[in-house]
């Protein structure tokens, strides 16, 4: 069994404690329903896809250490302290470059979309960002730190950063002179002009002070991007910035211009590009008042995803290729559907049909009979021209027959 599965219940334990504490103290406004759904959806996708990635990087750490390590650093308690400090230094530069280089910012920007600041935001890590981060971690075994020590320290490092994403913990006195605290990291997530590109550290505060990027919390932070995303779409959140870079690269007249776009700073990208893409690709809609039925249906989707992810993670090594393909495709389609529901996208019906056919197809393979799948395909083909299924679905999900929420 995979012990990393314990991350899932631990995450929701502390998230639940934070939520109920916020409600008890009259701070329920710190949790926005749509933002929370979007945050958790991205986190589920990252946990799912990282099952295929993290283990590969762990193997890479051993390969680098045994073939290219510059030093032979022993396993000693002082070395553990040194490794923790070194890990945080690598994090600082990974994090800072992730804000200062466009192609890296495209992977990291998703973490900064949320206009909330609570434990759900810590889940907003894309798989692409995890890959970039793991590439930076390769520097540790390359220097000569033993891979098993690196892997253990990364668990501690990751656990600490989770607890800095909250507004329920205020200033912590002397502790803030040594360690990154929630108020320090809240500054990092803020879009106030004086807070931009500050507080990159993860555990220790002295890196920011050493490299001139430290900022105390003074005025109340406004969380999110300087240009709010205006969308909870699972797909748009993951890929909008790379679409912006694509447009910017097409406008560049030379190869050097393209390189400047990809490796330049985010503030140098024409901000009108995002506005133009939003006008073209995002639905124009009034802010919906989601019904109890809508939220119940969406919550069932998320809870189902979490349950499947938990079991899939727990017994990951026991699944065959067909089972893996089914779980990954089913979960990713469900997460896209959750985002599309929040966006009131009409094409959600066709993705729902596809998801149903994937489920029925898997059942047909397992049961070694394709009659059910064939009948299902015929059924959807017959009812599609009549728009009956589509109309009923919109009434169920949005409360209207034309796909607009009421």
N, C-alpha and C positions, 0 to 999 in steps of 0.2 A: 504494500500500500504506500501511496505517496504522502509523506508527512507534510508537504507544503499545503495540503488541503486544510490544515488548521488555520491558515491565514484567513479563510473565508468566514468561519464563525467568529473568530477574534475580531475581525473588522466590524461585523454587525453588532457584536456585543458593545464595543466602544461607541459605535455610531448611535446605537439605541440609548446608551447612557447620556451621550451629548444631547440627543434630541429631547429626551424627557427632562433633562436638566434645563434646557432652553425653554421648554413649555412651562415648567414649574416657575421659572423666574420671569415669565412674561416676555420671553424673547423668541417666540415661535416664528417671528418674521425672518429669523436668520436662515430658515429653511424654505426655499421656494420649490413647489412640487415639480414643475417642469425642469428646473435646473437639476434637481436631485435625480430625476429619471435619466436625464442626459448623462450626468456624471456616472451613475451606476452602470448604465449601458456601455459606456466606454471602458469602465473598469472590468466588466465581465468579458468583453472582447479581448482585452489585454491579458487577463488571467488565462483565458482559453488558448490564445495563440502562443503565449509564452511557454506553454507546456512543450512546444516543439522547438523553442529557441533557447531557453535558459540552459537546459542540459547540454546542448551543443556548445555553448560558450564555456560551460564548466570544463568540458573536454578540451576546449581550446586553451584554457588557462594551464592545464597540465602539459599540453603539447608545447606551449611557449616556454614554460618553466624548465622542462626537461631538455629542450633543444637550444634555447636562446637566452636563458637567464644570465644577467650580467654578474650577479653575486650569488653566493650560497648563504642566505640569511637563516639563522637557526630558529628553532621554535623555543622561545623564552618569553617569560611574562612581560619583560620590558619591550620585546619585539612586538607583542600584541598592542601595546600602547602606541608604539611608533607606527604600526600598520594602520591603526585607527586614524591617527593624524594624517598619514599619507593618503589614506582613502578619502578623507575629507578634502584634502588639497586637490586630488584628482577630480572629485565632485565639483569643487569650486570652478575649475577651469572648463570642465564639461558643461556646467550650468551656464557659466558666463558666455562661452562661445555659442551655446545654444540660443542665446539672446542676441548675439552680435553678428552672426553669420546666417544669411537668409535660408540656405538649404538645411541648416540645422534648426533654425527657428520654425520651419515648416513642420518639423517633428514635435517640437516642444510647445508651440503656440496653443495646442489643444488643452494643455494643462492650465492655461490662463484664460480660457473662454468664460468660465463661470463668474457670474456677478454675485454669487454667494461665496462665503468663506467658512466652510465647515468640513467635517471629516469626509463627506462624500467627494470633496474636491481632490483629496489625496488619491482617489481612484482614477482620476482623469489622466491616465498615462497610456499613450498609444503604444502599440507593438513596435512601431518604427522608432519611437523614442527609446524604448528598452534596448533595441539593437544598437543604437548610437551609444547609449550609456555603457553597454557591455563592451563595446569596442574600446572605450576609454579605460575600463577596468583592466584591460589586457596589459596596461602599463605596469600594474602591480606585480604579476608573476614575471614580467620581463625584467624588472629591476632585481628580482630574486626572492620575493616573498612566496612562501609555500602556498600552493593553490588551495589546500584544505583550510588554511588560515584565512586566505582571501575570501573564500565562500562564506565562512562563519562570520567574518566581520561585515560582509555585505548584508547579511540578515539583520544584524544589530543596526547598521546604518539605515537600512530601509525602514525598520520599525520605528526608529527615532523620528524620521521625517514625517511619518503619519501623524504624530501627536502635535506637530507644529501647525496643522491646518485646522484651527478652531478660534472662535471669538469668545469662547467660554472661559478662557484663561487670560488674565490680564498681565500687567507688568510683574516681574518676579525678582525685583531688587538686584542683589549682587550676582545672582545666577546669570543675568543678562550680560554681564561683563565677560563671561567665558563662553556661554552657549547660545546658540540660536534658539529663540523662544517664539511662541505664536505671534507676539506683537512684532517681532523682527520679521518673521516670514509673511505676516499680513502686509507689511510695507512692500515686500517683494511682489505680492499679488495685486497691489493697488495701481490704479491708472492716474493718480495725481501726478502732476508734472514733476514735483520735487522727489517723488518716490520711484520714478522710472529707472530701470537698470540698477537697482540697489539690492543689497543683502542676498548674495548668491550662495552663501555658506549653507551647509546642511546641519552640521552639529556644532562646530566651533565658530565663534564670531570673529576671531582674530584675523582670518583670511581677508574678510571685507575691510577691516581696519588697515591691514597691511597694504592692500592693493587699491585703497581709496574708493571703495564702493559701499561703505557702511552708511546707513541712515536710520536714526531713531524715529519711532512713531511720534509725530507731533500733531498734525491735523488728522481728522478722522479719515481713514482710507476709503476710497471708492474702488471697489473690486471689479476686476475684469479688464478688458482691453480699452485702449484709448478710443478705438472705433468699435463699439459693441457689435457682436456677431449677428444678432437679430434672428437667430435660427437655433432650433434644437435638433435639427436633422442629423442623424448618425453619420451619414455619408458626407454632408456638407461640412460638418465640424472636422472630419478627418482630412478632407482634401481641398478645402477652399483656398488655403494659402499656396499650395502647389499649383492650383489653377491660376492664381494671381501671378506667380513666378513664370508660368508658361506664357501668359499674356505679355509680361514685361520682357521676357526673352525674345518673343516674336517682334517686339518693337525695337529691340537692340539691332543695330545695323551691322555689327561686326562680331566675330568670335570673341574678341576681347570684351565687347559690351555684354555678351551673354555671361562670360566669366564674372564680370563685375556684378551682374544681377544675382547670380547664384551665391557668390561669396562676399557680396556687399552687405551692408547693414539694412535691417528692416525699415528704418526711417527714411531710407533713400528710395524706396519703392513708391511709385505714384499711388497715393491713397484713393484716387478716383477709380482705379482699376477694380477695387473691391466693390465700390458703390455701383459700378456698371454691371458687374457680375451679379450682384444682389438684385438689381432691377430686372435682369434677364432671367435669373434662375430661381429666385425665391418667390413663393406665392404671396400675393397681396391679400391680406386678410385682417379683419379686426381681431383684437385680443379675445379669444373665446372664453366662455365660462364653462369649464368642463363639468359635466354631470357626474353624479355618483356612479352611474352605470359605466360611463367612459373610463373613469379612474379605476373602477373595479376590474374592468377588462384589461386595462393596461397593467395594473398591479399583478394580475394573474400571469400575464406574459413574463414580467420580470421575475416573479417568484419561481415560475417554471424554469426559466433560464438559470437561476441560481441553484435550484435543486439538481438540474441536469449537470451543471458545471461541477457541483460538489461531488456527485457520483463519478463523473468522468475523470476528475482529478484524482479521486481516491483510488480508482482502479485503472488508471491510465495505461499501464503496461500490459493489461490483460485484453485490451480491445484490438480487434483486427482492423485491416485497412477499410473495409466496408463500413464497419461500425464508426470508425473515426471520421470518415468522410461524411456520414450521415449526421453525426452529432455536430460537427463543425459547421456544415452547411445549414442545418436546422437552426442552430443558435444564432449564427450571423444574420440569417434572414429574419429571425424574430427580433433581433436588436434593430435592424433597419426598419422593420414594421413599427416598433415602438417610437422611433424618431419620426417616422412618416405620420403616425397618428397625431403627435403633438403639432405637426406642421399642416395637418388636414390635407394631406396629399391624396388625390383621387386614384393614383396608380397603385395605392396600397392594396386594393382588391385583387389585382393581378398577381401581386407578390404573395398574397394570402393563398390564392389558388395554387401557385407554384409550391408554396410550403406544404400545402395539403397533399399535393402529388408526390413531393419528396417523401413525406411520411408514409403515404400509402405504398409508394414504390419500395421503401425499405421493408415494410411489413410483408410485401409480396415476395421480396428476395428471401427474407427469413423463413417464411412459410412455404417457399418454393411453389407458389401459384401466382400467376399473373392475371387471373380473371378479375380480381378486385381492382387492380390498377387499370386494366383495359376498360372496365365499366366506368371507372371514375373519369378517365380521359374523355370517353364518349359523353358522359353526363355534362361535363364542363363545356364541351364543344357545342352541345345542343342548347344549353341555357344561355350561352354567351350572347347570341344575337338578340335574345329577348330582354336582356338587361335586368332580368328578374333577380338573379342572385346578387348582382352588383347593387341594385336598389335596396334589397333587404339588408345587405351588409352595411351600406352607408347609414341606414336607419338604426342599425344596431350599434355601430361604432360612434357615429357623429350625431345621431338623433334626427337626421334628415335624409331625404332620398337622393340628394344631389351632391353629397360629399362635403357639405359645409356644416360645421359644428353650430349647435344652438345652445 
